Amino acid sequence: KFYGYISFIDPFVNEKTKTARVRIEVDNRYGRLKPGMYAKAVINSQISSAALTIPESAVIRSGKSDVVFIDQGGGKILPRTVTLGHEISGRYQVKKGLKRGQKVIISATFLLNSESNLQETIKKMMQQAGTSGGKVKMPGHH
């Protein structure tokens, strides 16, 4: 067994095999690894326990941006654009856009029934949030 770390990930993916090459740096001071050798690699990855994460189901990915809906209480929600990091085991790391302790709607897709409605819905909610002090009433709640 050799232990190392990934120092480079090739930005190009082979279209036929759907693979990308990586460079893994390991200690080879005794020369046991030779050029052209094959190896079976296990890559362990994890998000820091200190990182803010949310379930994958809370994120609406439109291709242009990633949006979550924050539960403001009393049936009111606020759309929020977020910057995501790694996804591991069904959870995304949130780099920007949320603060620890904010409640997000876990299954945000219930609000939308098609991609074409996404931008329109978010735009309307943002406009409504601007005129109602930043809060949007959830459909079906009074």
KANOR-V631542 format. One record per helix or strand of 3 or more residues. SS is the DSSP state (helix for helix, strand for strand). FROM is the first residue (numbers start at 0). LEN is the number of residues. If there is no record, write none. Layout:
# KANOR-V631542
ss:from:len
SS:FROM:LEN
SS:FROM:LEN
This chain:
# KANOR-V631542
ss:from:len
strand:3:6
strand:21:5
strand:52:3
helix:55:3
strand:65:8
strand:75:13
strand:90:6
helix:107:4
helix:114:17
